[in-house]
Amino acid sequence: MLKKALHPLIDNSTIILIMGTMAGEQSIAKQQYYANRGNLFWKILFSIFEEEFSASYEDRKALVQKYNIGLWNVLQSCKREGSSDATITEETINDFESLHQQYPNIKYVFFESKAAAKYFQKHTIPQEGIIYMTLPSTSGLNAGLTTAEKTAQWRIVAETALSR
């Protein structure tokens, strides 16, 4: 089944861009990043910034905006059954060159999984002046690390945002 990326959640103040591979089924249906309650993304983000967790998508968008963080997907479209990155075929990459021209303040790109980094590296060339880092997937399917271990590795996002 053909999947299409969500619109980027980016503005001119975005310095940090967090990129997943492709939005999951629930995220596409709700048109919200990381909408699956089994995904720890929002819990980890609120935790690393020591903010009170909120289930409100408006509060979640406000959190990332407060810290100059943008969200997007590496893939523009792909064929995939369900939400697993392992079943992706016929992928098309998003246009990062145009994105960086439109939003030149982006200085850090954090991939939300090894798969996101893999597809990015397969289809595009990193932009000069941008630091890229791969973090562990926050998906509930990533059972190789505990929530505490994932959170510890994700702290680099808060350290980066707060050091600016």
C-alpha positions in Angstrom: 0.0 0.0 0.0 1.4 3.4 -1.0 2.2 5.7 2.0 2.9 9.4 1.8 4.9 11.5 4.3 3.3 14.0 6.6 4.0 17.6 5.9 7.1 18.9 7.6 6.6 20.4 11.0 9.3 23.1 10.4 9.6 26.8 10.5 12.3 29.5 10.1 13.4 29.0 13.7 14.1 25.3 13.3 17.7 24.5 14.2 17.3 20.8 14.9 15.5 18.4 12.6 14.3 15.0 13.8 13.6 12.6 11.0 11.9 9.3 11.0 11.7 7.0 8.0 8.0 7.2 7.2 5.0 7.9 9.4 3.2 4.8 10.7 -0.4 3.9 10.1 -1.9 5.8 13.1 0.2 8.9 12.4 -0.9 9.0 8.7 -4.6 8.4 9.8 -4.4 11.2 12.4 -1.9 13.4 10.4 0.2 13.7 13.6 3.8 12.7 14.1 4.3 9.7 16.4 0.6 9.2 17.0 0.9 5.5 18.0 0.6 5.4 21.8 3.1 2.5 21.8 5.8 4.8 20.4 7.8 6.5 23.1 8.9 9.5 21.1 6.7 12.1 22.9 7.3 10.6 26.3 11.1 10.7 25.8 11.0 14.2 24.3 9.0 15.6 27.3 11.3 13.7 29.7 14.6 15.0 28.2 13.4 18.6 28.4 12.0 18.0 31.9 8.6 19.2 30.8 5.3 17.8 32.0 4.0 15.2 29.5 0.9 16.0 27.5 -1.2 13.9 25.2 -2.4 17.0 23.4 -0.9 17.2 19.9 -1.0 21.0 20.1 1.1 20.9 23.3 3.5 18.5 21.6 3.9 20.8 18.6 4.5 23.7 21.0 7.2 21.7 22.8 9.2 21.1 19.6 8.7 24.7 18.5 9.8 26.0 21.9 13.2 24.2 21.4 13.5 25.0 17.7 13.0 21.4 16.7 11.4 20.3 13.4 9.9 17.0 12.5 9.9 15.3 9.1 10.2 12.0 7.3 13.2 10.9 5.2 10.9 9.3 2.7 8.4 11.2 0.6 6.5 8.0 -0.3 6.9 4.3 -0.2 5.0 1.0 -0.4 4.6 -0.6 2.9 2.3 -3.0 4.6 1.5 -1.9 8.2 4.0 0.4 10.0 7.2 -1.6 10.0 10.2 -0.1 8.1 11.3 -3.6 7.4 8.6 -3.9 4.7 9.4 -0.7 2.8 9.7 -1.0 -1.0 9.7 1.5 -3.9 10.7 4.4 -1.7 11.1 8.0 -2.9 13.2 10.4 -0.9 12.2 13.8 0.2 13.9 16.8 -1.3 16.5 17.8 1.3 18.4 20.2 -0.9 15.3 22.4 -1.3 14.5 22.0 2.4 17.9 23.3 3.5 17.6 26.2 1.0 14.2 27.1 2.4 15.3 26.6 6.1 19.0 27.4 6.3 19.0 27.6 10.1 18.9 23.8 10.4 22.3 22.8 11.8 21.5 19.3 13.3 19.7 16.3 11.9 18.8 13.5 14.3 17.6 10.3 12.6 14.9 8.6 14.8 16.1 5.2 13.7 18.9 3.3 11.9 16.4 2.7 9.1 15.8 6.5 8.6 19.6 7.1 8.4 20.0 4.1 6.0 17.4 5.5 3.5 18.9 9.0 3.8 22.4 7.8 3.1 21.2 5.5 0.3 19.4 8.3 -1.6 21.1 11.7 -0.8 24.3 13.4 0.1 24.7 15.1 3.5 24.6 18.9 3.3 27.8 20.8 4.4 27.6 22.5 7.7 25.0 20.1 9.2 25.8 17.6 11.9 24.0 14.2 11.5 23.4 11.7 14.2 21.5 8.5 14.5 19.5 7.8 17.6 17.7 4.6 18.7 14.2 4.1 17.4 11.5 5.2 19.9 9.1 2.6 18.4 7.6 0.0 20.6 8.9 -2.5 18.0 12.5 -1.6 19.1 12.7 -3.9 22.1 16.5 -4.0 22.1 16.8 -1.1 24.5 14.9 -0.2 27.6 13.0 3.1 27.8 15.7 4.4 30.2 18.5 3.5 27.7 16.6 5.1 24.8 16.0 8.2 26.9 19.7 8.4 27.9 20.8 8.4 24.2 18.1 10.9 23.2 19.4 13.4 25.9 21.8 14.7 23.2 18.8 16.4 21.5 18.1 18.4 24.7 21.8 19.1 25.3 22.0 20.4 21.7 18.9 22.5 21.9 19.7 24.0 25.3 23.3 24.8 24.3 22.2 27.2 21.6 
